[in-house]
Amino acid sequence: MAKAPKTKTTPKSPRQFAVGTLPSREAILEAMAQQPTLDGKRDLARHFGIHGDMRTPFKVLLKQMEGEGFIARTRKQIRPTAALPAVTVLDIPADADPDNLHAFPAQWNDEEGARPRVMVKQPRDARVAPAPGDRILARISAGDGELPDYTARAMKILDKPRRGQIGIVRMDEDGARLIPVDRKQKEMRIDGGDLGSARDGDLVEVEIKLTGRLMIPKAKVTNVIGNPKSEGAVSMIAIHNLEIPYRFPASVTKEAEEAKETTIKGREDWRHIPLVTIDPVDAKDHDDAVYAEPDSDPKNAGGHIVYVAIADVAAYVRPGTALDREAYIRGNSVYFPDRVVPMLPERISNDLCSLREGENRPSLAVRMVFDQNGKKRSHSFHRVLFRSAAKLNYQQAQAAIDGKPDDKTGPILDTILRPLWAAYGAMAKARDNRGPLDLDLPERKIILDKTGMVVDVKVPERLDAHRLIEEMMIAANVAAAETLEKHKSALLYRVHDTPSQEKLVALRDFLSSLQLPAPKSDAVRPADFNRILDKARTDGKIQQVSEIILRTQAQAEYAAENYGHFGLNLDRYAHFTSPIRRYADLIVHRALISALDLGKDGLTDGEIAKLPGIAQHISSTERRAMLAERETIDRLLAQFLAAHVNAKFEGRISGVTRSGLFVRLRDTGADGFIPASTLGQDYYRFVEEMQAMVGDRTGETFRIGDDVSVRLLEVAPVAGALRFELLSEGSRGVPSSGGRQRKGPSSKRGKAGAYRKLAKRKR
């Protein structure tokens, strides 16, 4: 059928518009809405009486409107873009101006032209405070005739979906398949034409396509990330799977390289104070230094003065800069056994802000006065320039105190180290009186070779040198929170809530099954848990009880409102001591600079308004970092143990679910799974209050914390999954026959799924 000719409209008289002027955007959109046949540049020019020299600026105006998302173009046709719904999902670009946020619709039909730009309103009293890089659910308002065409008020900050599935390519006789790194996802075939340049062993990003009448999912490679094994970088799997930014944009690197060293101007000179750094042997950056001396004030006999100097990152990373935006997006540094993904470029973290021995460095420092029992009498903050007197590691400092000084620690033993230990001795008394939660769980350190593969797993000795630095950092963090509260300044707290009532009920049930006393009130304190731990230690049940008490705890996070730190038993606490690796500490530094009038690079009004959103974001990036580190360790240990299939190991039951038992190996700390269907010669039910699997007929019981012997049956290195066979017998108890089977903790289900796949494949 022939297309009907378009009816031309009679243009309005050009006299309606001032000679030599262009119509407004609003006038153009109104005309297109009232007369749909105005769908081309010529039609619009005729309608508005555009001719002569005005034609070019008019074309430019239409081009601008297209770029701004007001109109869309399909070949020669022009039309208004679709209107946004009243409530929609918006993405805020990571490089958006934090003080003037804009966003774009998360879902948009490209045929409608460019996505419309939406300005995000940020009232000071808003409950939701979005920031660059966030995805938000927002209420949309149409413009009032002025640009922008839309404004939005954030209703909720949403989690962003992962950009694509990540996996390892494996070649076989039938072609190629994808081994997903996500334990919850299934293997898929890759057609030959969809493999791209990927080779066997490559880590790739794929999109899923459904094929055939049965809509079978297959993978299509969209991006080759690299070969983790050949690069000696298993951590790259977690980095890409969890979308952790690991390359700095050129603008950030340029800004860091152009940074100049800070001088003494506007600072106190502390270069006469011999502060020292005490860090792990392999530390690459040093952001805290300490010094202590006896207090000469006769009113504080036996007291101590403790100095803590922290790298002045705020002097180099200013609000609104490219460095600041990138630091916010990352939220924190991420530490893997084979690499560090830093929050700040090396020029800042390992050079200008690293407290190097013998080099002038700017610092935000605190001077604290303690009495002989470790109670703090006063403190004050100072913006200083100082010079580290020595770079020490924990073992080196401890050896000197234990009577084995070396060439570096010998000359400073009496003048620096002994006074530090004397001050720590007093502070330790106050800590013991305060009674923080005493869960001293060992942390394993993975030792890698030059190729990035595991050669050993060790549990580093816990030294007084570690505790000294930890206690002095806690004191400095408390001082920061107290100072900012005193000045009625906004800040980010580090908070740790009390255990939930639901978890306390489960804890009481479990302790009752062990004939151990439990706290009767829901108003628990850390001291209540410490008494339980002491009793469990006496009764030889410390492993079971430690695991359960750890799981009873809430997760620490950042918040603009204070509700205390339960684990440390502190009423107020803020992270101040690691601004090189935590954005929260940088915010606290800026708040102190503003509150104490220590410079012009303090916390801005815009940042203060967005503190709730900042707290939510950096809490999320912290959880992401912890997950990435844990996943990487699982994969490294799985690779390490792949050569030991059928070997026997000693371990401990670390978790019990309806699906089976999780076992942690004693030597390596690797976690593996024993399916419930493979346990003994009975039918086993999960008894939640006991955190145990109990046999229906025999009463044979396997409960959390039990020591067991296992045989390694199968390894899935990419998923970081191990499957064990149980060799030990359980303890005898009351048969569970007739008992109600209950669901296990949901946090274990995803991992259990991967282990069950191993078991099915083996059987």
C-alpha positions in Angstrom: 0.0 0.0 0.0 1.3 3.4 -0.9 2.2 5.7 2.0 -0.1 8.6 2.3 1.5 11.9 1.7 2.3 13.9 4.7 0.1 17.0 5.2 2.2 20.1 5.6 1.1 22.6 8.2 1.0 26.3 7.6 3.8 27.8 9.5 3.0 30.4 12.2 3.9 33.9 11.3 7.6 34.5 12.0 6.5 37.8 13.5 5.5 35.8 16.6 9.3 35.4 17.3 11.8 38.1 17.7 13.9 38.6 14.6 17.3 37.1 14.9 16.4 34.9 17.9 15.9 31.2 18.3 12.8 29.6 19.9 13.3 28.0 23.3 13.6 24.3 23.9 10.2 24.4 25.6 8.6 26.1 22.6 10.0 23.5 20.2 8.8 20.6 22.4 5.4 22.2 22.8 5.0 22.7 19.0 6.0 19.0 18.3 3.5 17.8 21.0 0.6 19.9 19.5 1.5 19.1 15.8 2.9 15.6 15.4 3.6 16.2 11.7 6.4 18.6 12.7 8.9 15.8 12.5 11.8 17.2 10.5 14.3 20.0 10.6 12.8 21.7 7.6 9.3 21.5 9.0 10.4 23.0 12.3 12.4 25.7 10.6 9.4 26.7 8.5 7.1 26.6 11.6 9.3 29.0 13.5 10.2 31.2 10.6 13.9 30.2 10.6 15.8 31.3 7.5 19.0 32.8 6.3 21.8 33.0 8.9 19.6 31.5 11.6 19.5 28.1 10.0 22.9 26.9 11.3 22.3 27.9 15.0 18.9 26.3 14.8 20.4 23.0 13.6 22.9 23.3 16.5 20.1 23.8 18.9 18.3 20.7 17.7 21.5 18.7 17.9 21.9 19.9 21.5 18.4 18.9 22.4 19.1 15.5 20.9 22.2 15.1 23.0 20.3 16.2 26.1 17.7 13.6 25.5 14.8 15.9 24.8 14.3 14.7 21.2 15.2 11.5 19.3 16.2 11.1 15.7 15.5 8.1 13.4 17.1 8.9 10.0 15.5 12.2 9.0 12.6 12.1 11.4 12.7 13.9 14.8 10.3 13.3 17.7 10.1 14.0 21.4 11.6 11.3 23.6 9.4 9.1 25.7 8.5 10.5 29.1 9.9 9.0 32.2 7.5 7.2 34.7 6.7 8.9 38.0 8.9 6.4 39.8 11.9 4.9 38.0 15.4 3.4 38.5 18.3 5.8 37.8 22.0 5.3 37.5 24.3 8.0 38.8 27.6 8.1 36.9 30.7 7.3 38.9 32.3 10.6 37.7 29.2 12.8 38.6 29.8 15.9 40.6 29.0 14.9 44.2 27.7 18.4 44.9 25.5 18.6 41.8 24.4 15.0 41.0 22.8 14.0 37.8 21.6 10.6 36.7 20.2 8.6 33.7 17.4 6.0 33.4 18.8 2.5 34.1 16.5 1.1 31.4 16.1 3.0 28.2 15.0 2.3 24.6 17.9 3.5 22.4 15.3 4.1 19.6 14.1 7.0 21.7 17.5 8.7 21.3 19.9 9.6 24.0 18.9 8.8 27.6 17.5 11.9 29.3 19.6 13.6 31.9 17.9 13.8 35.3 19.1 16.2 38.1 19.0 14.5 41.6 17.8 16.8 44.3 19.6 16.4 47.6 17.7 18.2 50.5 19.6 18.3 53.7 16.9 16.4 55.7 16.6 13.6 53.1 16.7 10.1 54.6 18.4 8.7 51.5 21.6 10.4 50.4 22.9 9.0 47.0 26.4 9.5 45.7 28.3 9.0 42.5 28.2 5.4 41.2 24.9 4.6 43.0 21.8 3.1 41.5 18.6 4.6 43.0 14.9 4.2 42.9 13.6 7.8 42.5 10.4 9.8 42.3 10.5 11.8 39.0 9.1 15.3 38.5 8.7 16.9 35.2 10.5 20.2 34.7 8.7 23.5 35.2 9.6 24.9 31.8 13.2 25.3 32.6 16.1 22.9 32.1 16.6 20.2 33.2 13.5 18.5 31.9 13.4 16.1 34.9 14.4 16.2 38.5 14.4 13.3 40.9 14.3 12.7 44.7 15.9 9.5 45.8 13.7 7.0 47.5 16.1 4.1 48.0 19.7 3.1 47.0 19.6 -0.2 45.1 22.2 -2.9 44.5 23.6 -2.9 41.0 23.3 -6.2 39.1 26.5 -7.7 37.9 27.3 -6.7 34.4 27.7 -10.3 33.1 28.6 -13.8 34.1 32.3 -14.7 34.7 33.8 -18.1 34.1 36.8 -20.2 32.9 36.9 -21.7 29.4 37.6 -25.4 29.3 38.2 -27.2 26.0 37.1 -30.8 25.5 36.4 -33.2 22.7 33.0 -31.6 22.1 34.3 -28.1 21.8 34.3 -25.6 24.7 32.4 -25.2 28.0 32.2 -22.5 30.6 33.0 -23.3 34.3 31.3 -20.5 36.2 33.1 -18.9 39.1 29.8 -18.3 40.9 29.1 -21.5 42.8 25.3 -21.1 42.3 25.5 -21.2 38.5 25.7 -24.2 36.2 28.2 -25.1 33.5 27.3 -24.1 29.9 28.4 -25.0 26.4 30.1 -22.4 24.2 29.5 -22.7 20.4 32.6 -22.5 18.3 31.5 -19.2 16.8 30.9 -17.7 20.2 34.3 -18.4 21.6 36.0 -15.3 20.1 39.7 -15.2 21.0 39.4 -17.1 24.2 41.6 -20.1 24.8 41.6 -23.0 27.3 42.0 -21.7 30.9 41.0 -18.1 30.1 38.9 -16.1 32.5 36.1 -14.6 30.4 32.9 -12.6 30.6 29.9 -14.0 28.8 26.3 -13.3 28.0 23.7 -16.0 28.1 21.7 -16.9 25.0 18.8 -19.4 24.8 18.8 -21.8 21.9 16.5 -24.4 20.3 13.0 -25.4 21.2 14.0 -26.3 24.7 15.6 -22.9 25.2 18.9 -24.4 26.4 21.2 -21.7 27.9 24.6 -21.3 26.2 27.4 -18.9 26.8 28.8 -16.4 24.4 32.2 -14.8 25.2 32.0 -11.0 25.2 35.3 -10.2 26.9 38.5 -12.1 27.5 39.9 -11.1 30.9 43.0 -13.2 30.9 44.5 -16.5 32.2 44.7 -16.3 36.0 46.9 -19.4 36.3 49.5 -18.3 33.8 49.5 -14.8 35.4 49.8 -16.2 38.9 46.7 -14.2 39.9 43.8 -16.2 41.2 42.6 -13.0 42.7 41.7 -11.7 39.3 38.7 -14.0 39.3 37.2 -12.3 42.4 38.2 -8.8 41.1 36.2 -9.3 37.9 33.4 -11.4 39.4 32.7 -8.8 42.1 33.5 -5.8 39.8 36.2 -4.4 42.0 37.8 -1.4 40.2 41.5 -2.2 39.9 42.7 0.2 37.2 42.9 3.9 37.9 41.5 6.3 35.3 44.1 8.5 33.5 42.7 11.6 35.2 43.2 10.1 38.6 46.8 8.9 37.9 47.6 12.3 36.4 46.3 14.2 39.4 48.3 11.9 41.7 51.5 12.3 39.8 51.1 16.1 39.8 50.7 16.3 43.6 53.5 18.2 45.3 55.0 17.4 48.7 53.4 19.3 51.6 55.6 21.7 53.5 55.7 22.9 57.1 53.5 25.9 56.4 50.5 26.0 58.6 51.7 23.0 60.6 53.3 22.3 63.9 56.9 21.0 63.8 57.0 17.6 65.4 60.3 16.5 63.8 61.9 16.4 67.3 59.5 13.7 68.5 61.0 10.2 67.6 57.8 8.5 66.4 58.3 5.0 64.9 56.3 2.8 62.5 55.7 -0.8 63.5 54.0 -2.9 60.8 54.0 -6.3 59.2 57.3 -7.4 57.5 55.7 -7.2 54.0 53.9 -3.8 54.5 54.1 -1.6 51.5 52.6 1.6 53.0 52.9 2.9 56.5 50.1 5.2 57.7 50.6 5.3 61.5 53.5 6.0 63.8 53.6 6.0 67.6 55.7 7.3 70.5 55.3 7.3 74.3 57.0 9.0 77.2 56.4 9.2 81.0 54.2 12.1 82.0 56.3 14.7 83.9 53.3 16.3 85.5 53.4 15.6 89.3 49.6 15.4 89.3 49.8 12.3 87.0 52.5 10.3 88.7 53.1 7.0 86.8 51.2 8.3 83.9 52.1 8.3 80.2 51.8 10.6 77.2 51.1 8.7 73.9 51.5 10.2 70.5 49.8 8.7 67.4 50.6 10.3 64.0 48.5 9.3 61.0 49.3 10.1 57.4 47.6 13.3 56.3 45.8 12.0 53.2 43.4 15.0 53.3 46.2 17.3 52.3 46.4 15.5 49.0 42.9 14.1 48.3 40.6 17.1 48.2 36.8 16.9 48.0 35.4 16.9 44.5 38.7 16.0 42.8 39.2 13.0 40.6 41.3 11.4 43.3 38.4 11.8 45.8 35.8 10.5 43.5 37.8 7.3 42.7 38.6 6.8 46.4 34.9 7.0 47.2 34.0 4.5 44.5 36.6 2.0 45.7 35.7 2.7 49.4 38.7 0.8 50.7 41.8 -1.1 49.6 41.3 -4.8 49.0 44.0 -7.2 50.2 44.7 -10.5 48.5 47.5 -13.0 49.2 49.1 -12.1 45.9 48.3 -8.4 45.4 46.7 -5.3 46.8 44.0 -3.3 45.0 44.7 0.1 46.6 42.1 2.8 47.3 44.6 5.5 46.2 47.4 5.5 43.5 50.9 4.5 44.6 52.1 8.1 44.3 49.8 8.9 47.2 49.7 5.6 49.2 53.3 4.4 48.9 55.1 7.7 48.5 53.7 11.1 49.6 51.5 9.6 52.4 53.7 6.7 53.4 55.5 7.5 56.7 59.0 6.6 55.5 61.9 6.5 57.9 63.9 9.7 57.9 61.6 11.6 55.5 59.4 14.6 56.3 55.7 13.7 56.2 52.5 15.6 56.9 50.3 14.1 59.6 47.1 14.6 61.5 48.2 13.5 65.0 46.7 13.1 68.5 48.5 13.5 71.8 46.8 11.5 74.6 47.6 11.6 78.3 46.9 8.4 80.4 47.1 7.8 84.1 49.0 4.8 85.6 45.9 2.6 85.2 45.5 3.5 81.5 42.5 5.8 82.0 42.7 8.7 79.5 42.9 12.1 81.2 43.0 14.3 78.1 43.8 14.5 74.4 44.4 17.0 71.6 44.7 16.9 67.8 47.4 18.6 65.8 48.3 19.1 62.2 52.0 18.5 62.0 55.1 17.7 60.0 57.2 14.9 61.5 60.0 12.5 60.5 59.8 8.8 61.4 62.8 7.8 63.5 62.7 4.1 62.6 60.8 1.6 60.4 60.2 -1.6 62.5 58.2 -4.8 62.0 56.2 -6.5 64.7 58.7 -9.4 65.2 61.7 -7.1 65.3 60.1 -4.8 68.0 59.0 -7.8 70.1 62.4 -9.4 69.9 64.0 -6.3 71.2 61.6 -6.2 74.2 62.2 -9.9 74.8 66.0 -9.3 75.1 67.1 -9.8 71.5 67.6 -6.4 70.0 69.3 -6.0 66.6 71.4 -3.1 65.1 68.3 -1.0 64.6 66.3 -1.7 67.8 69.3 -1.7 70.2 70.0 2.0 70.1 66.3 2.9 70.6 65.4 0.2 73.1 65.5 2.3 76.2 64.5 5.6 74.7 61.6 4.5 72.4 60.6 0.9 72.8 60.5 0.4 76.6 58.4 3.6 77.1 56.0 2.4 74.4 55.6 -0.9 76.2 55.2 0.8 79.6 52.4 2.9 78.2 50.8 -0.1 76.6 50.9 -1.9 80.0 48.8 0.8 81.5 46.4 0.9 78.6 46.0 -2.9 78.8 44.8 -2.5 82.3 42.0 -0.1 81.2 41.2 -2.5 78.3 40.7 -5.4 80.7 38.6 -3.3 83.0 36.5 -2.2 80.0 36.0 -5.9 79.0 35.7 -6.0 75.2 34.6 -9.2 73.6 37.5 -11.7 73.9 37.2 -13.8 70.7 40.9 -14.2 69.9 40.4 -16.4 66.7 43.6 -17.3 64.8 44.1 -15.9 61.3 46.0 -17.9 58.8 48.5 -16.4 56.4 48.9 -17.9 53.0 52.5 -18.1 51.7 52.9 -17.9 47.9 55.7 -18.7 45.6 56.9 -16.5 42.7 54.1 -17.9 40.4 51.4 -17.0 42.9 50.7 -20.6 44.0 50.4 -21.7 47.7 53.5 -23.3 49.2 52.5 -23.0 52.9 49.8 -21.8 55.3 50.9 -20.5 58.7 49.2 -19.1 61.8 51.3 -16.0 62.7 52.1 -15.8 66.4 50.0 -13.2 68.2 52.5 -10.8 69.8 52.3 -8.0 72.4 53.6 -5.8 69.6 50.4 -6.4 67.7 48.3 -5.7 70.7 50.3 -2.5 71.5 49.6 -1.0 68.1 46.0 -2.2 68.1 45.3 -0.6 71.5 46.9 2.7 70.6 44.9 2.8 67.4 41.7 2.1 69.2 42.5 4.9 71.7 43.1 7.4 68.8 39.8 6.3 67.1 37.9 6.9 70.3 39.6 10.3 70.7 38.5 11.3 67.2 34.9 10.4 67.9 34.9 12.3 71.2 36.4 15.4 69.7 33.9 15.6 66.9 31.0 15.0 69.2 32.2 17.7 71.5 32.3 20.2 68.6 28.9 19.0 67.4 30.4 18.0 64.1 29.0 15.5 61.6 31.1 12.3 61.3 31.0 8.7 60.3 30.9 6.3 63.2 32.2 2.7 63.2 29.3 0.9 64.8 28.6 -2.6 65.9 25.1 -3.4 67.1 24.1 -5.7 69.9 23.1 -9.3 68.9 19.6 -9.6 67.7 17.0 -11.3 70.0 16.6 -14.1 67.4 20.3 -14.9 67.6 20.3 -14.7 71.4 17.5 -17.3 71.5 19.4 -19.6 69.3 22.5 -19.1 71.4 20.6 -20.0 74.6 19.3 -23.2 73.0 22.7 -24.2 71.9 24.4 -23.5 75.3 21.6 -25.4 77.0 22.4 -28.5 74.9 26.0 -28.3 76.2 24.8 -27.7 79.8 26.4 -24.3 79.8 24.9 -21.2 81.4 23.4 -18.6 79.1 22.6 -14.9 79.5 19.0 -14.6 80.7 18.4 -11.0 79.6 18.4 -9.6 76.1 20.4 -6.7 77.4 23.8 -8.5 77.0 27.2 -7.0 77.3 30.6 -8.4 76.0 31.4 -9.4 79.6 28.4 -11.9 79.5 30.0 -13.6 76.4 33.4 -13.5 78.0 32.1 -15.4 81.1 30.6 -18.0 78.8 33.9 -18.4 76.9 35.8 -18.8 80.2 33.4 -21.6 81.3 33.6 -23.3 77.9 37.4 -23.2 78.0 37.4 -24.8 81.4 34.9 -27.5 80.2 36.9 -28.2 77.0 34.1 -26.9 74.8 35.8 -23.6 73.6 35.8 -24.5 69.9 32.0 -25.1 69.7 31.2 -22.1 71.8 33.6 -19.7 70.0 32.1 -20.5 66.6 28.5 -19.9 67.9 29.3 -16.7 69.7 31.0 -15.4 66.6 27.9 -16.1 64.5 25.7 -14.5 67.2 27.4 -11.1 66.6 26.0 -8.4 64.3 28.2 -7.2 61.4 30.2 -4.0 62.1 29.5 -1.1 59.6 29.7 2.6 59.1 26.8 5.0 60.0 26.2 8.7 60.3 24.2 8.0 63.5 25.8 6.5 66.6 24.7 3.3 68.3 28.0 2.3 69.8 30.5 -0.5 69.2 29.3 -3.7 71.1 32.4 -5.8 70.4 34.9 -3.2 71.7 32.4 -2.2 74.5 32.7 1.5 73.5 30.0 4.1 73.5 31.5 6.1 70.6 34.0 5.0 68.0 35.2 6.3 64.6 37.9 5.1 62.2 40.7 7.6 62.1 43.9 5.7 61.8 44.0 4.3 58.1 43.0 7.0 55.6 45.3 5.5 53.0 43.2 2.4 52.8 39.7 3.4 54.1 37.5 6.2 52.8 35.7 6.4 56.2 39.0 7.6 57.9 39.5 10.3 55.2 36.0 11.6 56.0 36.8 11.7 59.8 40.1 13.5 59.0 38.2 16.1 57.1 35.7 16.5 59.9 38.5 17.1 62.4 40.2 19.6 60.1 36.9 21.6 59.9 35.9 21.2 63.5 39.3 22.3 64.8 40.0 24.9 62.1 43.2 23.1 61.0 42.9 24.2 57.3 40.6 24.8 54.3 40.6 21.2 53.1 38.0 19.9 55.7 34.6 18.4 55.3 32.3 20.3 53.0 28.6 21.0 53.5 27.9 18.8 50.5 29.6 15.9 52.1 27.8 16.4 55.4 24.5 16.2 53.6 25.5 12.9 52.0 27.0 11.2 55.0 24.2 8.6 55.3 24.7 7.6 51.7 28.5 7.6 52.0 28.2 5.3 55.1 25.9 2.9 53.2 28.2 2.8 50.2 31.5 2.2 52.0 29.9 -0.4 54.2 28.9 -2.2 51.0 32.4 -1.9 49.5 33.9 -3.3 52.7 31.6 -6.3 52.5 32.6 -6.8 48.9 36.3 -6.7 49.8 35.8 -9.3 52.6 34.0 -11.6 50.2 36.6 -11.1 47.5 39.4 -11.9 49.9 37.6 -15.0 51.3 36.7 -16.3 47.8 40.3 -15.9 46.6 41.7 -17.8 49.6 39.2 -20.6 49.0 40.4 -20.9 45.4 44.1 -20.8 46.3 43.7 -23.4 48.9 41.6 -25.6 46.5 44.4 -25.4 43.9 46.9 -26.2 46.6 45.0 -29.3 47.8 44.2 -30.5 44.2 47.4 -32.6 44.3 46.2 -34.3 47.6 43.0 -36.0 46.5 42.5 -39.2 48.6 44.7 -37.9 51.4 43.6 -38.0 55.0 43.3 -34.7 57.0 42.4 -33.6 60.5 39.8 -30.9 60.9 36.9 -29.5 62.9 33.2 -29.2 62.0 32.8 -25.4 61.3 29.1 -25.5 60.2 26.1 -27.7 60.2 23.1 -27.4 57.8 20.3 -29.5 56.7 22.4 -30.4 53.6 25.4 -31.7 55.5 28.6 -30.7 57.4 31.2 -28.1 56.7 34.7 -29.0 57.9 37.7 -26.7 58.3 41.1 -28.4 58.0 43.4 -27.9 60.9 46.6 -27.3 59.0 45.4 -25.1 56.1 42.1 -23.7 57.3 40.5 -24.8 54.0 36.8 -25.4 54.2 35.1 -28.4 52.6 31.7 -30.1 52.6 30.4 -33.5 53.6 26.9 -34.2 52.2 24.4 -35.5 54.7 23.6 -38.5 52.5 27.2 -39.8 53.0 27.1 -39.7 56.8 27.3 -43.1 58.6 24.7 -45.8 58.4 21.8 -43.9 59.6 19.4 -41.1 58.5 20.6 -37.9 60.0 18.4 -34.8 60.8 19.6 -31.3 61.4 18.7 -30.2 65.0 19.0 -26.5 65.0 19.2 -25.8 68.7 22.2 -28.2 68.9 23.8 -27.1 65.7 24.2 -30.8 65.0 23.2 -33.7 62.7 21.7 -36.5 64.8 20.9 -40.1 63.6 17.3 -41.2 63.7 18.0 -44.7 65.1 21.4 -44.5 66.7 21.5 -41.0 68.1 25.0 -40.6 66.5 25.7 -36.9 66.7 28.0 -34.6 64.7 27.9 -31.1 66.0 29.7 -27.8 65.4 33.2 -27.7 66.9 33.7 -31.5 66.9 37.2 -32.7 65.9 37.0 -35.1 62.9 39.1 -37.0 60.4 38.3 -36.7 56.7 39.5 -37.9 53.3 39.6 -35.4 50.4 37.5 -36.9 47.6 37.2 -34.1 45.0 38.4 -30.5 44.4 36.9 -27.8 42.2 39.6 -25.1 42.1 37.6 -22.5 40.2 34.7 -22.6 42.6 37.1 -23.0 45.6 35.1 -26.1 46.7 36.3 -29.3 48.4 34.3 -32.5 49.1 35.3 -34.7 52.0 34.4 -38.2 53.2 33.9 -38.4 56.9 36.2 -41.0 58.6 35.3 -40.4 62.3 32.4 -41.7 64.3 30.1 -39.2 66.0 29.3 -39.0 69.7 26.3 -41.0 71.0 23.2 -39.1 71.9 19.4 -39.2 71.9 18.0 -40.5 68.6 16.3 -37.8 66.5 13.6 -40.1 65.2 10.3 -38.3 64.9 12.1 -35.0 65.3 11.2 -32.1 63.1 13.8 -31.4 60.3 14.7 -27.7 60.2 16.3 -25.4 57.7 20.0 -24.6 58.1 21.5 -21.1 58.0 20.7 -19.6 54.7 24.3 -18.1 54.4 25.6 -21.6 53.7 23.1 -22.7 51.0 25.0 -21.2 48.0 28.3 -22.9 48.9 26.6 -26.1 49.8 25.1 -26.2 46.3 28.5 -26.3 44.7 29.6 -29.1 47.1 26.5 -31.1 46.4 27.3 -30.9 42.6 30.7 -32.3 43.3 29.1 -35.2 45.3 26.5 -36.0 42.5 29.2 -35.9 39.8 31.4 -38.3 41.8 28.6 -40.7 42.6 
